């Protein structure tokens, strides 16, 4: 039980760096981030995995993936805040989201 409390407390205090999509590169790998962007394509929910891309005014985009999703309320062209971690999948950077909020 103490271990669960420690994990919850630790995850609560993780700091997330606010980044623009245009500044994300391989030096950002492993970084916990907050990113604002427009949903570029129709989000897809398959096997409880949500997939979509976000872009900013520079037209640079990044893929977003979120696991264990049952339902969602975002659509193409929505402005969203994505909080998560920059990871690499199939030689491309992506954000593994912890939370996604429509702005």
trRosetta pair geometry for C-beta under 8 A, 3 or more apart (Angstrom, degrees):
i j d omega theta_ij theta_ji phi_ij phi_ji
1 4 5.8 -51 -155 32 38 110
1 5 6.6 38 149 -17 66 104
2 5 5.6 -53 -151 37 36 114
2 6 6.3 38 151 -21 67 105
3 6 5.6 -52 -148 35 31 112
3 7 6.4 31 155 -17 65 104
4 7 5.8 -53 -148 37 31 110
4 8 6.3 31 154 -18 65 107
5 8 5.8 -57 -149 37 30 111
5 9 6.2 26 156 -16 66 109
6 9 5.8 -58 -145 40 28 109
6 10 6.0 29 157 -20 65 110
7 10 5.7 -55 -142 38 28 111
7 11 6.2 24 161 -16 65 108
8 11 6.1 -59 -145 39 26 106
8 12 6.4 31 154 -26 62 108
9 12 5.7 -55 -151 29 30 115
9 13 6.7 9 160 -4 64 110
10 13 6.4 -74 -154 44 28 97
10 14 7.0 50 150 -49 65 90
11 14 5.7 -25 -153 -8 40 117
14 32 5.6 -142 157 -140 114 176
15 32 6.7 133 91 81 47 127
16 32 4.7 -96 -105 136 67 97
16 33 5.8 89 -170 -172 88 6
16 34 4.6 91 131 -35 121 91
16 83 5.6 -30 -135 -148 167 97
17 31 6.0 -43 35 173 125 118
17 32 6.8 115 9 85 78 64
17 33 5.5 -40 67 -109 76 66
17 34 7.1 -159 90 20 28 78
18 33 7.4 113 -109 -164 18 72
18 34 4.7 -31 -98 68 67 106
18 35 7.7 152 -154 -78 53 41
19 23 5.4 -131 -168 75 95 112
19 24 5.8 96 139 -67 138 87
19 28 6.7 65 -123 -125 170 138
19 31 7.7 76 -31 115 144 138
19 33 5.0 -41 19 -148 116 123
19 34 7.3 141 19 65 66 52
19 35 5.7 -28 71 -89 83 89
20 23 4.9 83 62 5 84 103
20 24 7.8 -139 95 -21 47 82
20 35 7.5 113 -135 -137 17 84
20 56 5.9 40 -173 -86 90 178
20 58 7.6 86 152 2 120 127
21 24 5.8 -45 -159 9 41 116
21 35 6.0 86 -70 -165 75 122
21 37 5.3 61 -45 -83 134 131
21 54 6.6 -150 -86 108 140 94
21 55 6.4 -157 98 -148 168 35
21 56 4.3 173 33 -8 117 116
21 58 7.1 -162 81 49 96 110
21 60 5.1 179 123 94 102 99
21 61 6.7 -10 171 -116 144 23
21 62 5.5 -154 -146 -2 103 110
22 56 6.0 -97 -26 64 92 132
22 58 4.0 57 -81 35 131 158
22 60 4.6 131 -96 29 65 139
23 28 7.6 114 123 -60 76 135
24 28 4.8 -73 -145 34 69 163
24 33 7.6 18 -98 -117 114 172
24 35 7.5 -4 -52 -101 133 138
24 60 7.8 173 45 135 93 132
24 62 5.9 0 76 -69 152 147
24 86 6.4 -172 -153 -112 114 136
24 93 6.3 -174 146 125 113 151
25 28 5.9 115 54 3 43 101
25 93 7.5 -157 -148 -29 22 159
26 29 5.4 -3 -166 -26 56 116
26 88 7.9 25 -122 -77 85 124
26 93 7.0 -144 -83 -66 57 124
28 31 4.7 -80 -171 25 67 133
28 33 7.0 19 -174 -59 118 138
28 86 4.6 36 130 47 97 175
28 93 7.2 61 75 -150 109 147
29 86 5.6 -119 -113 115 30 109
29 87 7.2 74 -151 -121 76 28
29 88 6.1 -7 -126 -34 117 104
29 93 7.0 -117 -87 -113 81 107
30 85 6.9 -19 -157 -175 29 104
30 86 6.5 -35 17 74 22 87
30 87 7.5 73 -75 -92 44 61
31 85 7.0 169 86 -149 35 64
31 86 5.0 20 50 24 81 117
32 83 8.0 17 178 -178 87 78
32 84 7.4 -134 -145 133 64 22
32 85 5.4 -35 -97 -94 60 78
33 82 7.9 23 103 102 93 87
33 83 7.4 -164 97 -142 48 47
33 84 6.7 -16 59 68 79 55
33 85 7.2 130 16 -111 81 26
33 86 6.0 53 -3 -35 129 97
33 95 6.8 -94 65 -121 118 116
34 81 6.5 -9 -170 -172 93 98
34 82 7.4 159 -155 82 44 48
34 83 5.2 -11 -103 -100 75 80
35 54 6.9 138 124 89 117 145
35 62 7.5 -33 156 55 166 136
35 81 7.5 153 79 -156 40 51
35 82 4.9 -18 63 61 92 97
35 95 6.4 -124 28 -81 139 158
36 56 7.5 82 95 -101 70 106
36 79 6.8 14 -177 -179 96 93
36 80 7.2 -180 -146 90 57 41
36 81 5.4 -25 -95 -99 79 68
36 82 7.7 172 -86 17 28 73
36 103 6.8 14 -140 -21 110 153
37 40 7.9 -27 147 -36 114 92
37 54 3.2 105 95 159 131 114
37 55 5.6 145 -172 57 117 18
37 56 5.1 -83 -114 -64 91 75
37 61 7.6 126 -178 -128 146 66
37 62 7.7 164 -13 40 171 92
37 79 7.5 -163 110 -145 20 61
37 80 6.6 -21 66 59 62 81
37 82 7.1 -21 30 5 100 115
38 54 6.3 145 65 -157 33 76
38 55 5.7 -34 59 62 89 74
38 56 7.3 142 11 -95 85 34
38 77 6.0 -14 -175 -146 109 39
38 78 7.1 159 -151 80 62 33
38 79 5.7 -38 -94 -93 68 62
38 80 7.7 122 -119 15 21 79
39 43 6.5 -52 -160 -47 134 97
39 52 5.6 -13 -150 155 98 141
39 53 7.5 115 -160 78 52 49
39 54 6.0 -44 -93 -99 41 75
39 74 5.7 151 -61 158 153 114
39 75 6.6 158 77 104 149 30
39 76 5.4 -134 110 -125 106 31
39 77 6.2 -46 65 12 86 18
39 78 4.8 27 10 48 121 81
39 80 6.0 62 -49 -4 94 123
40 52 7.1 157 47 168 74 88
40 53 4.2 -38 47 92 124 99
40 54 6.1 175 -14 -114 95 18
40 55 4.8 77 -74 -7 119 107
40 61 5.4 4 -42 -126 159 138
40 76 7.3 -38 120 -141 17 83
41 52 5.8 -166 68 -149 83 80
41 53 5.5 55 14 33 104 98
41 76 6.1 -47 176 -106 15 105
42 52 7.4 -124 111 -113 23 108
42 75 7.3 -21 -126 -158 67 64
42 76 5.1 -44 -76 -47 57 113
43 50 5.9 -2 -179 -169 116 96
43 51 6.9 157 -158 78 66 42
43 52 3.9 -51 -101 -57 75 130
43 72 6.3 -79 117 96 152 147
43 74 5.7 77 -17 87 148 98
43 75 7.3 -111 11 -111 103 28
43 76 7.7 -161 -12 -56 70 63
44 50 7.3 156 82 -153 47 48
44 51 4.9 -16 61 60 97 95
44 52 6.9 155 15 -66 68 74
45 48 7.5 5 -175 -113 91 18
45 49 7.2 162 -151 77 51 40
45 50 5.1 -16 -98 -97 79 74
45 51 7.9 175 -79 19 34 68
45 69 6.0 -112 -131 101 109 120
45 71 7.7 11 -129 -120 170 32
45 72 6.3 178 -68 12 131 117
46 49 5.9 -28 71 59 67 89
46 51 7.5 -19 24 10 98 112
48 67 6.9 45 126 -172 92 58
48 68 5.6 4 160 -118 120 26
48 69 5.6 157 -171 51 61 55
48 70 6.6 -9 -122 -78 92 50
49 65 6.5 -12 -175 -165 99 96
49 66 7.3 161 -158 80 53 46
49 67 5.7 -17 -107 -109 79 60
49 69 6.8 104 -118 29 12 104
50 64 7.8 -21 114 116 93 93
50 65 7.0 152 81 -156 59 45
50 66 4.5 -5 54 56 108 97
50 69 4.3 13 -26 30 111 165
50 72 5.7 92 -114 -44 144 150
50 97 7.8 -46 77 50 113 132
50 100 7.7 -107 104 9 148 153
51 63 7.0 -16 -161 -170 88 104
51 64 7.3 158 -150 84 41 59
51 65 5.5 -4 -100 -105 75 77
52 63 7.6 166 97 -152 28 63
52 64 5.6 -12 69 57 72 101
52 74 7.4 -128 25 104 166 125
53 61 4.8 35 168 170 118 125
53 62 6.7 167 -152 83 79 27
53 63 5.2 -49 -96 -97 80 53
53 64 6.7 155 -109 9 25 82
54 61 6.4 171 87 -149 34 80
54 62 6.3 -16 58 58 81 76
54 64 5.8 45 -8 -24 104 125
54 80 6.5 -110 -105 58 133 109
54 82 6.4 -154 -6 -13 157 137
55 58 8.0 -135 179 67 86 64
55 59 5.9 0 -179 -148 129 34
55 60 6.5 166 -144 83 82 34
55 61 3.9 -44 -83 -88 92 89
55 62 7.9 149 -86 12 52 58
56 59 7.6 -87 73 -25 53 18
56 60 6.4 -5 42 56 93 81
62 93 6.2 -47 -138 104 109 96
62 94 6.3 157 171 -123 89 42
62 95 6.0 75 128 -14 124 98
63 89 7.8 -85 81 55 138 119
63 92 6.7 61 14 126 125 125
63 93 7.9 162 38 102 87 50
63 94 4.2 -38 80 -117 98 103
63 95 7.3 -173 96 26 51 68
64 82 5.5 -107 -121 -128 138 154
64 84 7.5 133 -145 27 91 153
64 94 6.7 171 -88 -174 22 88
64 95 4.9 -17 -112 65 75 101
64 97 5.5 39 -174 -38 102 120
64 100 7.2 100 159 -94 143 127
65 89 7.6 27 -1 4 148 160
65 94 5.8 32 2 154 104 136
65 95 7.4 169 28 84 63 52
65 96 5.7 -26 73 -111 92 62
65 97 6.8 -175 82 10 36 88
66 69 5.3 74 107 -50 104 125
66 84 7.6 -121 -91 -86 86 142
66 96 7.4 130 -93 -171 46 53
66 97 4.0 -42 -81 65 100 111
66 98 7.9 -160 -126 -50 99 9
66 100 6.2 -94 -51 -19 154 123
67 96 7.6 -1 -8 -164 100 98
69 72 5.9 3 -180 -51 128 107
72 100 7.3 5 -141 79 116 132
73 102 6.6 -82 102 -17 94 135
74 78 4.9 -136 -157 58 84 153
74 80 5.9 12 -127 -79 141 134
74 100 6.5 -68 -27 141 146 125
74 102 5.6 180 -97 -74 88 105
75 78 5.3 108 56 -29 63 114
78 102 5.3 -55 176 -129 130 104
79 102 7.2 94 76 -164 57 64
79 103 4.5 -63 110 59 101 106
80 100 5.7 -4 -178 -172 129 90
80 101 6.5 152 -158 79 75 40
80 102 5.6 -47 -100 -101 79 47
80 103 6.3 176 -107 -3 20 89
81 100 7.4 162 81 -155 53 43
81 101 4.7 -8 54 60 100 95
81 103 5.7 94 -25 -56 94 109
82 95 5.5 85 137 119 135 153
82 97 5.2 -83 -161 -108 98 112
82 99 7.7 172 -152 90 42 53
82 100 5.4 -5 -106 -108 73 79
83 97 6.8 85 68 -153 47 75
83 98 5.3 -57 106 59 89 99
83 99 4.7 11 50 53 110 91
83 100 7.8 -154 25 -70 69 40
84 95 4.6 110 76 171 126 93
84 96 5.1 -166 176 86 125 46
84 97 4.0 -97 -58 -108 140 34
84 98 4.9 167 -96 -2 68 74
84 99 7.5 -172 -57 31 81 49
85 95 7.0 145 68 -155 31 63
85 96 5.1 -17 60 56 87 97
85 98 7.5 72 -13 -33 84 103
86 93 5.9 -11 -168 -166 98 109
86 94 7.6 153 -150 79 54 33
86 95 6.1 -38 -92 -98 55 66
87 93 7.4 149 82 -151 31 60
87 94 5.9 -29 69 66 79 82
87 95 7.6 118 21 -124 77 19
87 96 5.1 25 10 -15 128 114
88 91 6.9 5 -179 -116 108 17
88 92 6.9 153 -153 75 68 29
88 93 5.8 -43 -97 -94 68 54
88 94 7.4 127 -117 18 21 80
89 92 6.2 -33 70 64 65 80
89 94 5.3 -19 23 14 112 131
97 100 5.3 13 180 -52 151 97
